Amino acid sequence: MQQFLAWLQSRLADTQLVMLLVSLLVIFGLLMVFADILAPLLVALAFAYVLDGVVSLLVRLRMPLLPAVLLVCSGAMLMALFALLTVLPLLSDQVGRLISQVPEYVQSLRDLLHTFQEHYASWLNPNYVQQMLGSMAVKIQEWGGALLKFSLSSIPGLIALMVYAVLVPVLVFFLLKDKQKILAWSMQFLPHEHVLLRRVWNEVDVQIGNYIRGRFWESLVIGGSMGLVFWLMGHEYALLLGTLTGISVWIPFIGAAVVTVPVVLLSFFQWGWSDMTAYSILAYAIIQAIDANVLIPWLFSEMVNLHPIAIIVAVLVFGSLWGVVGVFIAIPMAALIHSVLVIIRERSKQPEMPAAADG
């Protein structure tokens, strides 16, 4: 016990390390308490990270900052407007068509299981098959009803969506335009000795920026490629599956595994046991392989190398804390914790070094 107290006292004597840990706890506390209120700011920060690279490129090409920000923000808003007017109606149409065809798909599953039962009667218990069919039909109808209910209940949320549509572009504009001023203003509230805080900020800023930009472009490339391939194959839900594939890249490992289910099922419902179903599954596997072996190493060269187990644990933990938002920010938060743990390990190896030596 005395050894632990001595170790704790030596750690508390490290002023900068204590300040770093307190700052980390404050960040988590603010996100826990004010997550809903800060949601527009978090969304704006994500978009600002995506667009900051383009703004920096234009500034390096000797364009003044304000015109560069105006040009990039205007282009982004035009692209978003184009997506809302063209892609979103088509996507809504495919989702509605999918909901309306749920009973037909349930019947297809029943026929498939009856066929298996006829050919492999000695393997399958008829009572178990009937029970499984009933449970599957109820579950699929529940999912379809929940999706329809969600689409109807989301109508009152259009007002909140309109608020986001106004707030987020304004926040993105000022975050890009006054980035240095905001950082300088924030530094005023830091203690005099903030070498560790600055180090963590520099590391995490690069990692989070690279991660968000990389995931954004990966989502566009993989989702667009998947949608295009399925469209060329004549898939009825090409846009929906492309969108789901693009969203899945934000959830490492788990996302790709989950999206595999609708890819296989919807391909089977359209083409049955045919070569086209096999080709669609093969196309999905090839694009996922290209993503894992080409795109990810190229786009995330500066991202901290987190073990797959750490990534999955981060997704589970932050997903349980903050829901869907937590799933999307799990990797940046894991990178932040990783940087802090590295610093703690480094400081623990130097107990004799006084805290003032870093200042």
C-alpha positions in Angstrom: 0.0 0.0 0.0 2.8 2.4 0.9 4.5 1.7 -2.5 1.3 2.5 -4.3 0.9 5.8 -2.3 4.5 6.7 -3.1 3.9 6.0 -6.8 0.7 8.0 -6.8 2.4 10.9 -5.0 5.2 10.9 -7.6 2.6 11.0 -10.4 0.7 13.8 -8.8 3.9 15.8 -8.5 4.1 15.8 -12.3 2.0 18.9 -12.8 1.8 18.7 -16.6 0.7 15.1 -16.5 -2.0 15.8 -14.0 -3.2 18.8 -16.1 -3.3 16.6 -19.2 -5.4 13.9 -17.4 -7.7 16.6 -16.0 -8.2 18.1 -19.5 -9.0 14.7 -20.9 -11.6 14.1 -18.2 -13.1 17.5 -18.9 -13.4 16.7 -22.6 -15.2 13.4 -21.9 -17.4 15.1 -19.3 -18.5 17.8 -21.7 -19.3 15.3 -24.4 -21.2 13.1 -21.9 -23.4 16.0 -20.6 -23.7 18.3 -23.7 -23.5 15.8 -26.5 -26.9 16.7 -28.0 -26.3 20.5 -27.7 -22.8 20.2 -29.2 -23.9 17.9 -32.0 -24.0 20.7 -34.7 -20.5 21.8 -33.6 -19.2 18.3 -33.8 -20.7 17.8 -37.3 -19.2 21.2 -38.4 -15.8 20.1 -37.0 -15.9 17.0 -39.1 -16.7 18.9 -42.3 -14.1 21.5 -41.4 -11.4 18.8 -41.2 -12.5 17.4 -44.6 -12.4 20.9 -46.3 -9.4 22.2 -44.5 -7.0 20.2 -46.7 -8.5 21.8 -49.9 -8.3 25.3 -48.3 -4.7 24.8 -47.3 -3.9 23.6 -50.9 -5.5 26.8 -52.3 -3.6 29.0 -49.8 -0.3 27.3 -50.8 -1.2 28.2 -54.4 -1.1 31.8 -53.2 -4.9 32.3 -53.0 -5.9 34.6 -50.1 -7.5 32.8 -47.2 -11.0 34.4 -47.3 -11.5 33.7 -51.1 -10.2 30.2 -50.7 -12.7 29.5 -47.8 -15.6 31.1 -49.8 -14.7 29.0 -52.9 -14.4 25.7 -51.0 -17.6 26.3 -48.9 -19.6 27.3 -51.9 -18.5 24.2 -53.8 -19.3 21.9 -50.9 -22.8 23.4 -50.5 -23.4 23.0 -54.3 -22.4 19.3 -54.0 -24.6 18.8 -51.0 -27.5 20.5 -52.7 -27.0 18.3 -55.8 -27.0 15.2 -53.6 -30.2 16.3 -51.8 -32.0 17.0 -55.1 -30.8 13.9 -57.1 -29.5 11.1 -54.9 -31.8 11.4 -51.9 -35.1 11.0 -53.8 -33.8 7.9 -55.6 -32.5 6.5 -52.3 -35.9 7.1 -50.6 -37.7 5.4 -53.5 -35.5 2.3 -53.2 -36.1 2.2 -49.4 -39.8 2.5 -49.9 -39.8 -0.2 -52.5 -37.8 -2.5 -50.2 -40.4 -2.0 -47.4 -43.3 -2.8 -49.7 -41.6 -6.0 -50.9 -40.8 -7.4 -47.4 -43.8 -9.8 -47.5 -42.7 -11.1 -50.8 -39.1 -11.6 -49.6 -40.4 -13.4 -46.4 -42.3 -15.8 -48.7 -39.2 -16.4 -50.7 -37.3 -17.4 -47.6 -40.1 -19.7 -46.6 -40.0 -21.4 -50.0 -36.2 -21.7 -49.7 -36.4 -23.4 -46.3 -39.2 -25.7 -47.5 -36.9 -26.7 -50.4 -34.1 -27.5 -48.0 -36.5 -29.4 -45.8 -37.6 -31.6 -48.8 -34.1 -32.4 -49.9 -32.6 -32.8 -46.4 -35.5 -34.0 -44.3 -33.2 -36.2 -42.2 -31.1 -33.2 -41.2 -33.9 -30.7 -40.4 -36.6 -31.0 -37.8 -39.9 -29.9 -39.4 -41.1 -28.4 -36.2 -37.9 -26.5 -35.8 -38.2 -25.3 -39.4 -41.7 -24.0 -38.9 -40.8 -22.3 -35.7 -37.8 -20.7 -37.4 -39.9 -19.5 -40.4 -42.5 -18.0 -38.1 -39.8 -16.1 -36.0 -38.0 -15.0 -39.1 -41.2 -13.6 -40.7 -42.2 -11.8 -37.5 -38.7 -10.3 -37.2 -38.5 -9.1 -40.8 -41.9 -7.6 -40.6 -40.9 -5.9 -37.3 -37.8 -4.4 -39.0 -39.9 -3.2 -41.9 -42.4 -1.7 -39.6 -39.7 0.0 -37.5 -38.1 1.4 -40.6 -41.5 2.8 -41.9 -42.3 4.1 -38.4 -38.9 5.8 -38.2 -39.4 7.4 -41.6 -42.9 8.7 -40.5 -41.8 9.8 -37.0 -38.8 11.7 -38.5 -41.1 14.2 -40.2 -41.3 16.5 -37.1 -37.5 16.4 -37.1 -37.4 18.2 -40.4 -37.4 21.5 -38.4 -34.3 20.4 -36.5 -32.7 19.3 -39.8 -33.4 22.8 -41.3 -31.6 24.3 -38.2 -28.6 22.0 -38.9 -28.7 23.0 -42.5 -28.2 26.6 -41.5 -26.0 26.3 -38.5 -23.5 23.7 -39.8 -22.4 25.7 -42.9 -22.0 28.9 -40.9 -19.9 27.0 -38.3 -17.8 25.4 -40.9 -17.1 28.8 -42.6 -15.9 30.4 -39.4 -13.9 27.3 -38.3 -12.0 27.5 -41.6 -11.7 31.2 -41.7 -10.7 31.9 -38.1 -8.9 28.6 -37.3 -5.7 30.3 -36.1 -7.7 32.9 -34.1 -9.8 30.2 -32.4 -6.6 28.3 -31.5 -4.9 31.4 -30.1 -7.9 32.3 -28.0 -8.1 28.7 -26.6 -4.4 28.8 -25.6 -5.2 31.7 -23.2 -7.0 29.3 -20.9 -4.2 26.8 -20.7 -1.7 26.8 -17.8 1.8 28.3 -18.4 3.4 24.9 -18.6 1.4 23.1 -21.3 4.1 21.3 -23.3 2.2 17.9 -22.9 -1.1 19.4 -23.8 0.4 21.0 -27.0 2.1 17.7 -27.9 -1.1 15.7 -27.5 -3.0 18.3 -29.5 -0.5 18.3 -32.3 -0.5 14.5 -32.5 -4.3 14.1 -32.3 -5.0 16.9 -34.6 -2.9 15.2 -37.4 -4.4 11.8 -36.6 -8.0 12.9 -36.4 -7.7 15.1 -39.5 -6.2 12.3 -41.5 -8.8 9.9 -40.2 -11.8 12.0 -41.0 -10.5 13.1 -44.4 -9.4 9.5 -45.2 -12.8 8.0 -44.2 -14.7 10.7 -46.2 -12.8 10.0 -49.4 -12.8 6.2 -48.7 -16.6 6.3 -48.2 -17.1 8.2 -51.5 -14.8 5.9 -53.5 -16.0 2.6 -52.0 -19.7 3.5 -51.9 -19.6 5.0 -55.4 -17.8 2.0 -56.8 -20.1 -0.4 -55.2 -23.2 1.5 -56.4 -21.8 1.7 -59.9 -20.9 -1.9 -60.1 -24.4 -3.0 -58.9 -26.0 -0.5 -61.3 -24.1 -2.0 -64.2 -25.2 -5.4 -63.1 -28.8 -4.3 -63.1 -29.3 -4.6 -59.3 -32.6 -3.2 -58.2 -31.1 -1.7 -55.0 -27.8 -0.5 -56.4 -27.9 3.0 -54.8 -29.1 1.7 -51.4 -26.3 -1.0 -51.3 -23.7 1.5 -52.4 -24.8 3.9 -49.7 -24.7 1.3 -47.0 -21.3 0.2 -48.2 -20.1 3.8 -48.1 -21.4 4.2 -44.5 -20.0 0.9 -43.4 -16.3 2.1 -43.9 -16.8 4.4 -40.9 -17.3 1.4 -38.6 -14.1 -0.7 -39.1 -14.5 -4.5 -39.4 -18.0 -4.5 -38.0 -19.5 -2.3 -40.7 -18.3 -4.5 -43.6 -19.5 -7.7 -41.9 -23.0 -6.2 -41.2 -23.5 -4.9 -44.8 -22.6 -8.3 -46.2 -26.0 -9.5 -45.0 -28.2 -7.1 -47.1 -25.8 -7.5 -50.1 -26.3 -11.3 -50.1 -30.0 -11.3 -49.3 -31.1 -8.6 -51.7 -29.0 -10.2 -54.5 -30.6 -13.5 -53.8 -34.1 -12.0 -53.7 -33.6 -10.5 -57.1 -31.7 -13.3 -58.9 -32.2 -16.4 -56.8 -29.6 -19.2 -57.0 -27.9 -17.9 -60.1 -24.5 -16.7 -61.5 -25.6 -13.1 -61.0 -25.9 -13.6 -57.3 -22.5 -15.1 -57.1 -21.0 -12.3 -59.3 -22.6 -9.7 -57.0 -21.1 -11.3 -53.9 -17.7 -11.6 -55.7 -17.8 -8.0 -56.7 -18.5 -6.9 -53.1 -15.6 -9.1 -51.9 -13.2 -7.7 -54.5 -14.0 -4.1 -53.6 -13.7 -4.8 -49.9 -10.3 -6.4 -50.6 -9.1 -3.4 -52.7 -10.3 -1.1 -49.8 -8.4 -3.1 -47.2 -5.2 -3.6 -49.2 -4.9 -0.4 -51.3 -7.1 2.4 -50.1 -6.7 2.1 -46.3 -2.8 1.9 -46.4 -2.7 4.8 -48.7 -5.2 7.1 -47.0 -4.3 6.3 -43.4 -0.5 6.3 -43.6 -0.3 9.0 -40.8 -3.0 7.4 -38.6 -1.9 5.8 -35.4 -1.5 2.0 -35.7 -4.2 0.7 -33.4 -4.6 -3.0 -33.0 -7.9 -4.5 -34.4 -9.0 -5.5 -30.9 -8.5 -2.0 -29.7 -10.6 -0.6 -32.6 -13.4 -3.1 -31.9 -13.4 -2.3 -28.2 -13.4 1.4 -28.9 -16.4 1.0 -31.3 -18.3 -1.0 -28.6 -17.5 1.3 -25.7 -18.1 4.7 -27.4 -21.1 3.2 -29.3 -22.7 2.3 -25.9 -21.9 5.7 -24.5 -23.0 8.0 -27.4 -25.0 5.7 -29.7 -24.5 6.2 -33.5 -22.3 9.3 -32.9 -20.0 7.3 -30.6 -19.5 4.6 -33.3 -18.4 7.2 -35.8 -16.0 9.0 -33.4 -14.7 5.9 -31.7 -11.4 5.8 -33.7 -10.5 9.5 -33.1 -11.2 9.1 -29.4 -9.1 5.9 -29.3 -6.3 7.8 -30.9 -6.6 10.5 -28.2 -6.4 7.9 -25.4 -3.5 6.1 -27.1 -1.5 9.4 -27.2 -2.2 10.0 -23.6 -1.2 6.5 -22.6 2.0 6.8 -24.5 2.9 10.0 -22.6 2.0 8.4 -19.3 4.3 5.4 -20.1 7.1 7.8 -21.0 6.7 9.9 -17.9 6.6 6.8 -15.7 10.0 5.7 -16.9 11.5 9.1 -15.8 10.3 9.5 -12.2 13.4 11.4 -11.3 12.8 14.2 -13.9 11.3 17.3 -12.3 8.1 18.7 -13.9 9.8 22.1 -14.4 12.3 20.6 -16.7 9.7 20.4 -19.5 8.9 24.1 -19.2 
